[in-house]
Amino acid sequence: MDDRNVILEVRDISKRFGGLRALDTVSVAIRRNSVHGIIGPNGAGKTTLFNLITGMLLPDSGQFEIEGKPIKKVRPHQLVSIGVSRTFQNIRLFKGMSVLENVMIGQHVHTPTAVFSIMINGRKSRSAENAAREEALAALGFVGMARNVDQNVDSLSYGNQRLVEFARALAAKPRILLLDEPAAGMNPTEKQHLLRLINSLQQKDYTVVLIEHDMKVVMNVCSTVSVLDHGKKLAEGRPEDIRRHPEVIRAYLGKSDRGHA
């Protein structure tokens, strides 16, 4: 692989939780403008990997690089400022707030005034408020939630709440978007909409990395798939090759559920 085409590199990352080795010298190279899937049985280490990339956890060893530059001890809000944003396996929206307000919060790293202060008293930097609002509206329009901007997020369906979180991540203007099980809880129509959104992102020069259990989603949207099992990288390649890989088949069909990733 041409190193100049790698935007995010995970290099020999390891992480233990007590006696459990969650990740064991895992290396993954994510190509620019690709959709890269991270799959594996429950407990394989997928979400742990996302938490390490985004600074929510610190690795025991190994390193991450963005465009060839090592990223060390970066906190989550700092990572956003260098172009990485994410969604979560369990939706993390601000209850009691509107759809628009939730997405405006995704603008906080790009505004000179804290978004909470802007929304509460409106006295600090009206231009920043207007810019944050326009970006939030654009993100909501992209995901198909423009008609719901004033709706309280508590009243949305689970699938639509996922779209709001998706829009919030986009409003942070990332170059790299990490999606943790974005199709979870969605019905077939919502999943088709999600696939169209992810394909559109790739055409807009985003790089997308996604964890997903729905293999139809993975096989239809990813250009490359990395498979984790017991904290190790088991296989990596094109979706059609991964589908037929004997070790991957054995990992999915030959092991019982061991809990969450």
KAJOGI-V40720 format. One record per residue. N is the residue number from 0. RES is the residue in three letters. SS is DSSP state (helix for helix, strand for strand, loop for the rest). BURIAL is # if it has 16 or more other ideal C-beta (glycine too) atoms within 10 Angstrom, else .. D_CENTER is the distance of its C-alpha to the mean C-alpha in Angstrom with 1 decimal. Layout:
<<N | RES | SS | BURIAL | D_CENTER> <N | RES | SS | BURIAL | D_CENTER>>
This chain:
<<0 | MET | loop | . | 23.3> <1 | ASP | loop | . | 24.0> <2 | ASP | helix | . | 22.5> <3 | ARG | helix | . | 22.5> <4 | ASN | helix | . | 19.9> <5 | VAL | strand | # | 17.4> <6 | ILE | strand | # | 15.0> <7 | LEU | strand | # | 13.1> <8 | GLU | strand | # | 15.3> <9 | VAL | strand | # | 15.1> <10 | ARG | strand | # | 18.8> <11 | ASP | strand | . | 20.6> <12 | ILE | strand | # | 18.4> <13 | SER | strand | # | 20.1> <14 | LYS | strand | # | 19.7> <15 | ARG | strand | . | 22.3> <16 | PHE | strand | . | 22.6> <17 | GLY | loop | . | 26.4> <18 | GLY | loop | . | 27.7> <19 | LEU | strand | . | 24.5> <20 | ARG | strand | # | 22.9> <21 | ALA | strand | # | 19.2> <22 | LEU | strand | # | 18.5> <23 | ASP | strand | # | 21.4> <24 | THR | strand | . | 21.4> <25 | VAL | strand | # | 18.3> <26 | SER | strand | . | 17.9> <27 | VAL | strand | # | 15.4> <28 | ALA | strand | # | 15.8> <29 | ILE | strand | # | 13.2> <30 | ARG | strand | # | 15.3> <31 | ARG | loop | # | 15.1> <32 | ASN | loop | # | 14.3> <33 | SER | loop | # | 13.4> <34 | VAL | strand | # | 11.0> <35 | HIS | strand | # | 10.8> <36 | GLY | strand | # | 10.6> <37 | ILE | strand | # | 10.7> <38 | ILE | strand | # | 13.3> <39 | GLY | loop | # | 16.1> <40 | PRO | loop | # | 18.3> <41 | ASN | loop | . | 17.6> <42 | GLY | loop | # | 18.1> <43 | ALA | loop | # | 17.1> <44 | GLY | loop | # | 14.9> <45 | LYS | helix | # | 11.4> <46 | THR | helix | # | 9.9> <47 | THR | helix | # | 12.4> <48 | LEU | helix | # | 11.1> <49 | PHE | helix | # | 7.7> <50 | ASN | helix | # | 10.1> <51 | LEU | helix | # | 12.3> <52 | ILE | helix | # | 10.3> <53 | THR | loop | # | 9.5> <54 | GLY | loop | # | 13.1> <55 | MET | loop | . | 13.2> <56 | LEU | loop | # | 15.4> <57 | LEU | loop | . | 17.8> <58 | PRO | loop | # | 18.6> <59 | ASP | loop | . | 22.2> <60 | SER | strand | . | 22.5> <61 | GLY | strand | # | 20.9> <62 | GLN | strand | . | 18.9> <63 | PHE | strand | # | 16.0> <64 | GLU | strand | # | 16.9> <65 | ILE | strand | # | 15.5> <66 | GLU | loop | . | 18.0> <67 | GLY | loop | . | 20.4> <68 | LYS | strand | . | 20.4> <69 | PRO | strand | . | 20.0> <70 | ILE | strand | # | 17.6> <71 | LYS | loop | . | 19.4> <72 | LYS | loop | . | 19.2> <73 | VAL | loop | # | 16.8> <74 | ARG | loop | . | 15.9> <75 | PRO | helix | . | 12.6> <76 | HIS | helix | . | 14.4> <77 | GLN | helix | . | 15.8> <78 | LEU | helix | # | 12.7> <79 | VAL | helix | # | 11.7> <80 | SER | helix | . | 15.2> <81 | ILE | loop | . | 14.9> <82 | GLY | loop | # | 12.1> <83 | VAL | strand | # | 8.7> <84 | SER | strand | # | 6.5> <85 | ARG | strand | # | 3.6> <86 | THR | loop | # | 4.6> <87 | PHE | loop | # | 6.9> <88 | GLN | loop | # | 9.0> <89 | ASN | loop | . | 11.9> <90 | ILE | loop | . | 11.8> <91 | ARG | loop | . | 12.7> <92 | LEU | loop | # | 14.8> <93 | PHE | loop | . | 18.1> <94 | LYS | loop | . | 20.8> <95 | GLY | loop | . | 24.0> <96 | MET | loop | # | 22.4> <97 | SER | strand | # | 22.2> <98 | VAL | helix | # | 19.3> <99 | LEU | helix | # | 20.1> <100 | GLU | helix | # | 20.4> <101 | ASN | helix | # | 17.0> <102 | VAL | helix | # | 15.4> <103 | MET | helix | # | 18.0> <104 | ILE | helix | # | 16.7> <105 | GLY | helix | # | 13.6> <106 | GLN | helix | # | 16.5> <107 | HIS | helix | # | 17.9> <108 | VAL | helix | . | 17.4> <109 | HIS | helix | # | 19.2> <110 | THR | loop | # | 22.1> <111 | PRO | loop | . | 25.2> <112 | THR | loop | # | 25.7> <113 | ALA | loop | . | 23.6> <114 | VAL | helix | # | 22.2> <115 | PHE | helix | . | 23.7> <116 | SER | helix | . | 27.0> <117 | ILE | helix | # | 26.9> <118 | MET | helix | # | 26.4> <119 | ILE | helix | . | 29.0> <120 | ASN | helix | . | 31.9> <121 | GLY | loop | . | 31.2> <122 | ARG | loop | . | 33.6> <123 | LYS | loop | . | 31.3> <124 | SER | loop | # | 30.4> <125 | ARG | helix | . | 30.6> <126 | SER | helix | . | 29.2> <127 | ALA | helix | # | 26.0> <128 | GLU | helix | # | 25.7> <129 | ASN | helix | . | 26.5> <130 | ALA | helix | . | 23.9> <131 | ALA | helix | # | 21.1> <132 | ARG | helix | # | 22.4> <133 | GLU | helix | . | 22.5> <134 | GLU | helix | # | 19.0> <135 | ALA | helix | # | 17.8> <136 | LEU | helix | # | 20.3> <137 | ALA | helix | . | 19.1> <138 | ALA | helix | # | 15.4> <139 | LEU | helix | # | 16.9> <140 | GLY | helix | . | 19.3> <141 | PHE | helix | # | 16.8> <142 | VAL | helix | # | 15.1> <143 | GLY | loop | . | 18.7> <144 | MET | loop | # | 19.1> <145 | ALA | helix | . | 21.7> <146 | ARG | helix | . | 24.4> <147 | ASN | helix | # | 22.8> <148 | VAL | loop | # | 22.4> <149 | ASP | loop | . | 25.1> <150 | GLN | loop | . | 24.3> <151 | ASN | strand | . | 23.5> <152 | VAL | helix | # | 20.1> <153 | ASP | helix | . | 22.0> <154 | SER | helix | . | 23.9> <155 | LEU | loop | # | 21.0> <156 | SER | loop | . | 20.3> <157 | TYR | helix | . | 17.4> <158 | GLY | helix | # | 16.0> <159 | ASN | helix | # | 16.6> <160 | GLN | helix | # | 15.0> <161 | ARG | helix | # | 11.7> <162 | LEU | helix | # | 12.5> <163 | VAL | helix | # | 13.4> <164 | GLU | helix | # | 10.2> <165 | PHE | helix | # | 8.6> <166 | ALA | helix | # | 11.6> <167 | ARG | helix | # | 11.3> <168 | ALA | helix | # | 8.1> <169 | LEU | helix | # | 10.2> <170 | ALA | helix | # | 13.2> <171 | ALA | loop | # | 12.3> <172 | LYS | loop | # | 13.1> <173 | PRO | loop | # | 10.5> <174 | ARG | loop | # | 11.4> <175 | ILE | strand | # | 8.2> <176 | LEU | strand | # | 5.0> <177 | LEU | strand | # | 1.9> <178 | LEU | strand | # | 2.5> <179 | ASP | strand | # | 5.0> <180 | GLU | loop | # | 8.2> <181 | PRO | loop | # | 8.0> <182 | ALA | loop | # | 11.7> <183 | ALA | loop | # | 13.0> <184 | GLY | loop | . | 16.1> <185 | MET | loop | # | 16.4> <186 | ASN | loop | . | 19.8> <187 | PRO | helix | . | 20.6> <188 | THR | helix | . | 21.0> <189 | GLU | helix | # | 17.7> <190 | LYS | helix | # | 16.0> <191 | GLN | helix | . | 18.1> <192 | HIS | helix | . | 17.0> <193 | LEU | helix | # | 13.3> <194 | LEU | helix | # | 14.3> <195 | ARG | helix | . | 16.3> <196 | LEU | helix | # | 13.6> <197 | ILE | helix | # | 11.3> <198 | ASN | helix | . | 14.6> <199 | SER | helix | . | 15.6> <200 | LEU | helix | # | 12.7> <201 | GLN | helix | . | 13.8> <202 | GLN | helix | . | 17.3> <203 | LYS | loop | . | 16.5> <204 | ASP | loop | . | 15.6> <205 | TYR | loop | # | 11.8> <206 | THR | strand | # | 10.2> <207 | VAL | strand | # | 7.3> <208 | VAL | strand | # | 6.1> <209 | LEU | strand | # | 5.8> <210 | ILE | strand | # | 7.7> <211 | GLU | loop | # | 10.4> <212 | HIS | loop | . | 14.0> <213 | ASP | loop | # | 15.4> <214 | MET | helix | . | 17.0> <215 | LYS | helix | . | 18.1> <216 | VAL | helix | # | 14.7> <217 | VAL | helix | # | 13.9> <218 | MET | helix | # | 17.4> <219 | ASN | helix | . | 17.4> <220 | VAL | helix | # | 14.4> <221 | CYS | loop | # | 13.7> <222 | SER | loop | . | 16.1> <223 | THR | strand | # | 15.7> <224 | VAL | strand | # | 14.9> <225 | SER | strand | # | 15.1> <226 | VAL | strand | # | 16.6> <227 | LEU | strand | # | 16.8> <228 | ASP | strand | # | 19.7> <229 | HIS | loop | # | 21.3> <230 | GLY | loop | # | 19.1> <231 | LYS | strand | . | 20.3> <232 | LYS | strand | # | 19.1> <233 | LEU | strand | # | 21.3> <234 | ALA | strand | # | 20.8> <235 | GLU | strand | # | 19.0> <236 | GLY | strand | . | 20.0> <237 | ARG | loop | . | 20.1> <238 | PRO | helix | # | 19.1> <239 | GLU | helix | . | 22.9> <240 | ASP | helix | . | 23.8> <241 | ILE | helix | # | 21.3> <242 | ARG | helix | . | 22.6> <243 | ARG | helix | . | 26.1> <244 | HIS | loop | # | 25.5> <245 | PRO | helix | . | 27.9> <246 | GLU | helix | . | 26.1> <247 | VAL | helix | # | 22.9> <248 | ILE | helix | . | 25.2> <249 | ARG | helix | . | 26.9> <250 | ALA | helix | # | 23.8> <251 | TYR | helix | . | 22.7> <252 | LEU | helix | . | 26.3> <253 | GLY | loop | . | 28.2> <254 | LYS | loop | . | 26.4> <255 | SER | loop | . | 26.3> <256 | ASP | loop | . | 23.4> <257 | ARG | loop | . | 23.0> <258 | GLY | loop | . | 20.6> <259 | HIS | loop | . | 16.9> <260 | ALA | loop | # | 14.6>>
